[in-house]
Amino acid sequence: MLVQVAAAAVAGSLLGAAGALVAAGVVAVAALPYGWAVGRVRAYPRSVRGAVLFAVDHSWSLVNTVAGAGFLTVSLARGHHLDPPRCRGRGRIDIHEQAVRGYATTLGNVVAGGTAANERHEDLHVRQARLLGPCYLPLVGLNYALFSVLPVWWLYHDHDGYPITGPGRYFTRGVYLHVWHEAWAYRRDVRDRHGDLPVPRPGRRLPRRRGHDGEHPTSDRT
């Protein structure tokens, strides 16, 4: 908590003393619930691994941690609840309820709506943020903006399995499934379930492969 507030104060100091105070105050509103939640769910294991995860989350990936703290604060203000058994000792904070209906959402190391079926998918988003640090959110936002106005994914999208039938589907079945961080996570999901079998990930056509008899066989969609 103190690390987040101190970092905000340093960043705000670029605008003067008033900027430092305002930035520190705004971040403190989110940092207090975040600090409480970390202790409540025992998010970080008491081990070298836990110390490393904490250090990364509060240095290289601090921007993502602050964003996640804000997300957590809003979720708690909406009456949502922590899910301690799911996240204890895993270096993340789980919220039982979904933030967006029908979807699990991960921001920083805060996960809303996680289940046994999607926890590895959401864990990968947590690791992506830790890996890319301050570059993560800008790269995600840039990809969403680019694919929204320049849908190059249309060329390789699985139009039969995930037809685009309107503006809503354009984003939920098109843009969302093809932005880099989601495509990476869905690719890993497919490998988890099917190994190296040629099964397409959501929204992506399976490349045609020539069979032994010279035919071009089709594959069932998942």
C-alpha positions as CSV (number, residue, x, y, z in Angstrom):
1,M,0.0,0.0,0.0
2,L,2.7,2.5,1.0
3,V,4.7,1.7,-2.2
4,Q,1.7,2.5,-4.4
5,V,1.0,5.8,-2.6
6,A,4.7,6.8,-2.6
7,A,4.9,6.1,-6.3
8,A,1.8,8.1,-7.0
9,A,3.2,11.0,-5.0
10,V,6.5,10.9,-7.0
11,A,4.6,10.9,-10.3
12,G,2.3,13.6,-9.1
13,S,5.2,15.8,-8.0
14,L,6.0,16.4,-11.7
15,L,3.0,18.8,-11.4
16,G,4.2,20.3,-8.2
17,A,3.4,19.8,-4.5
18,A,-0.3,20.0,-5.1
19,G,-0.1,17.3,-7.8
20,A,1.8,15.0,-5.5
21,L,-0.8,15.3,-2.7
22,V,-3.7,14.8,-5.1
23,A,-2.1,11.8,-6.8
24,A,-1.2,10.2,-3.4
25,G,-4.7,10.8,-2.1
26,V,-6.4,9.3,-5.2
27,V,-4.2,6.2,-5.1
28,A,-4.6,5.8,-1.4
29,V,-8.4,5.4,-1.9
30,A,-7.6,2.2,-3.9
31,A,-4.5,1.1,-2.0
32,L,-6.2,0.8,1.3
33,P,-8.8,-1.8,0.2
34,Y,-6.0,-3.5,-1.8
35,G,-3.7,-3.8,1.2
36,W,-6.6,-5.1,3.3
37,A,-7.5,-7.7,0.7
38,V,-3.9,-8.9,0.3
39,G,-3.8,-9.7,4.0
40,R,-7.4,-11.0,4.1
41,V,-6.8,-13.7,1.4
42,R,-3.1,-14.2,2.2
43,A,-2.4,-13.6,-1.5
44,Y,1.4,-14.0,-1.4
45,P,2.9,-17.3,-0.1
46,R,5.4,-17.0,2.7
47,S,8.3,-18.1,0.6
48,V,11.0,-16.8,-1.7
49,R,8.5,-17.1,-4.6
50,G,6.0,-15.0,-2.7
51,A,8.6,-12.4,-2.0
52,V,9.6,-12.2,-5.7
53,L,6.0,-11.9,-6.8
54,F,5.4,-9.1,-4.3
55,A,8.5,-7.3,-5.4
56,V,7.6,-7.5,-9.1
57,D,4.0,-6.4,-8.5
58,H,5.3,-3.4,-6.6
59,S,8.1,-2.4,-8.9
60,W,8.2,-3.4,-12.6
61,S,4.5,-4.1,-12.7
62,L,3.4,-1.4,-10.3
63,V,1.2,0.4,-12.9
64,N,-0.8,-2.8,-13.3
65,T,-1.0,-3.4,-9.6
66,V,-2.4,0.1,-9.1
67,A,-4.9,-0.5,-11.9
68,G,-5.9,-3.8,-10.2
69,A,-6.3,-2.0,-6.9
70,G,-8.7,0.5,-8.4
71,F,-10.6,-2.4,-10.0
72,L,-10.8,-4.2,-6.7
73,T,-12.0,-1.1,-4.9
74,V,-14.8,-0.5,-7.4
75,S,-15.8,-4.2,-7.2
76,L,-16.0,-4.1,-3.4
77,A,-18.0,-0.9,-3.6
78,R,-20.5,-2.7,-5.8
79,G,-21.0,-5.3,-3.1
80,H,-18.8,-8.0,-4.6
81,H,-17.0,-10.4,-2.4
82,L,-13.5,-11.8,-2.1
83,D,-12.9,-15.5,-2.8
84,P,-10.1,-16.4,-0.4
85,P,-9.8,-20.2,-1.0
86,R,-9.3,-19.7,-4.8
87,C,-6.4,-17.2,-4.4
88,R,-4.7,-18.0,-1.2
89,G,-0.9,-18.2,-1.7
90,R,-1.2,-17.7,-5.5
91,G,-0.1,-14.1,-5.7
92,R,-3.4,-12.8,-6.9
93,I,-6.7,-11.6,-5.5
94,D,-10.0,-13.3,-6.6
95,I,-13.4,-11.7,-6.5
96,H,-16.3,-14.1,-6.6
97,E,-18.7,-12.1,-8.8
98,Q,-18.1,-11.2,-12.5
99,A,-17.4,-7.6,-13.3
100,V,-18.8,-8.0,-16.8
101,R,-21.7,-10.4,-17.2
102,G,-20.6,-13.6,-18.9
103,Y,-16.8,-12.9,-18.6
104,A,-14.0,-13.3,-16.1
105,T,-12.0,-10.1,-16.0
106,T,-8.3,-9.7,-14.9
107,L,-6.6,-6.4,-14.2
108,G,-3.1,-6.6,-12.7
109,N,-3.3,-9.4,-10.2
110,V,-7.0,-9.0,-9.5
111,V,-9.4,-11.5,-11.0
112,A,-13.2,-11.2,-11.0
113,G,-15.4,-14.1,-11.9
114,G,-12.7,-16.8,-12.0
115,T,-13.7,-20.4,-12.0
116,A,-11.9,-23.8,-12.1
117,A,-12.5,-23.8,-15.9
118,N,-10.9,-20.5,-16.6
119,E,-8.4,-20.0,-13.8
120,R,-5.3,-21.0,-15.9
121,H,-6.5,-18.5,-18.6
122,E,-6.8,-15.7,-16.1
123,D,-3.5,-16.7,-14.5
124,L,-1.8,-16.2,-17.8
125,H,-3.1,-12.6,-17.9
126,V,-1.6,-12.0,-14.5
127,R,1.7,-13.3,-15.8
128,Q,1.5,-11.2,-19.0
129,A,1.2,-8.1,-16.8
130,R,4.2,-9.1,-14.7
131,L,6.2,-9.9,-17.8
132,L,5.5,-6.7,-19.7
133,G,5.1,-4.3,-16.7
134,P,4.3,-0.7,-17.7
135,C,4.0,-1.7,-21.3
136,Y,1.2,-4.2,-20.8
137,L,-1.9,-2.0,-20.6
138,P,-0.8,0.4,-23.4
139,L,-0.1,-2.6,-25.7
140,V,-3.6,-4.1,-24.8
141,G,-5.3,-0.8,-25.4
142,L,-3.4,-0.2,-28.6
143,N,-4.3,-3.6,-30.0
144,Y,-8.0,-3.1,-29.1
145,A,-8.1,0.2,-30.9
146,L,-6.2,-1.0,-33.9
147,F,-8.3,-4.2,-34.4
148,S,-11.5,-2.1,-33.8
149,V,-10.9,0.3,-36.7
150,L,-8.6,-2.0,-38.9
151,P,-10.0,-5.6,-38.6
152,V,-7.1,-7.5,-40.2
153,W,-8.4,-10.5,-38.1
154,W,-11.3,-10.7,-40.5
155,L,-9.0,-12.5,-43.0
156,Y,-8.4,-15.5,-40.7
157,H,-11.5,-15.4,-38.4
158,D,-13.7,-18.5,-38.2
159,H,-16.8,-17.0,-39.7
160,D,-18.7,-20.3,-39.6
161,G,-18.0,-21.1,-36.0
162,Y,-18.2,-17.5,-34.7
163,P,-20.3,-15.5,-37.2
164,I,-20.2,-11.7,-36.9
165,T,-23.9,-10.8,-37.0
166,G,-23.9,-7.2,-35.6
167,P,-21.9,-4.6,-33.8
168,G,-21.9,-6.5,-30.5
169,R,-20.7,-9.7,-32.1
170,Y,-18.0,-7.7,-34.0
171,F,-16.4,-6.9,-30.6
172,T,-17.2,-10.1,-28.6
173,R,-16.6,-12.6,-31.4
174,G,-14.1,-10.6,-33.5
175,V,-11.9,-8.0,-31.8
176,Y,-11.9,-9.6,-28.3
177,L,-10.9,-13.1,-29.5
178,H,-8.0,-11.8,-31.6
179,V,-6.3,-9.1,-29.6
180,W,-2.8,-10.4,-28.7
181,H,-3.2,-11.2,-25.0
182,E,-6.5,-13.0,-25.5
183,A,-5.3,-14.9,-28.5
184,W,-2.2,-16.0,-26.5
185,A,-4.4,-17.2,-23.6
186,Y,-6.9,-19.1,-25.8
187,R,-4.0,-20.7,-27.7
188,R,-2.7,-22.0,-24.4
189,D,-6.2,-23.2,-23.4
190,V,-6.4,-25.3,-26.5
191,R,-3.0,-26.8,-25.9
192,D,-3.9,-27.6,-22.3
193,R,-7.0,-29.5,-23.4
194,H,-5.9,-31.1,-26.7
195,G,-2.0,-31.1,-26.7
196,D,-0.7,-30.8,-30.2
197,L,-3.9,-32.0,-31.9
198,P,-5.0,-29.6,-34.7
199,V,-7.9,-28.0,-32.8
200,P,-8.6,-24.3,-33.5
201,R,-8.8,-21.8,-30.7
202,P,-12.0,-19.7,-30.5
203,G,-12.5,-17.5,-33.5
204,R,-9.5,-18.9,-35.4
205,R,-9.9,-21.1,-38.5
206,L,-7.9,-24.3,-38.4
207,P,-5.5,-24.3,-41.4
208,R,-6.4,-26.8,-44.0
209,R,-3.9,-29.7,-44.3
210,R,-3.5,-32.0,-47.3
211,G,-4.4,-35.6,-46.5
212,H,-2.5,-38.7,-47.6
213,D,-5.0,-39.2,-50.4
214,G,-4.6,-35.7,-51.8
215,E,-7.9,-34.6,-50.3
216,H,-8.4,-31.5,-48.1
217,P,-10.1,-32.9,-45.0
218,T,-12.3,-30.7,-42.8
219,S,-12.1,-30.7,-39.0
220,D,-14.8,-30.6,-36.4
221,R,-15.0,-27.3,-34.5
222,T,-14.8,-27.1,-30.7
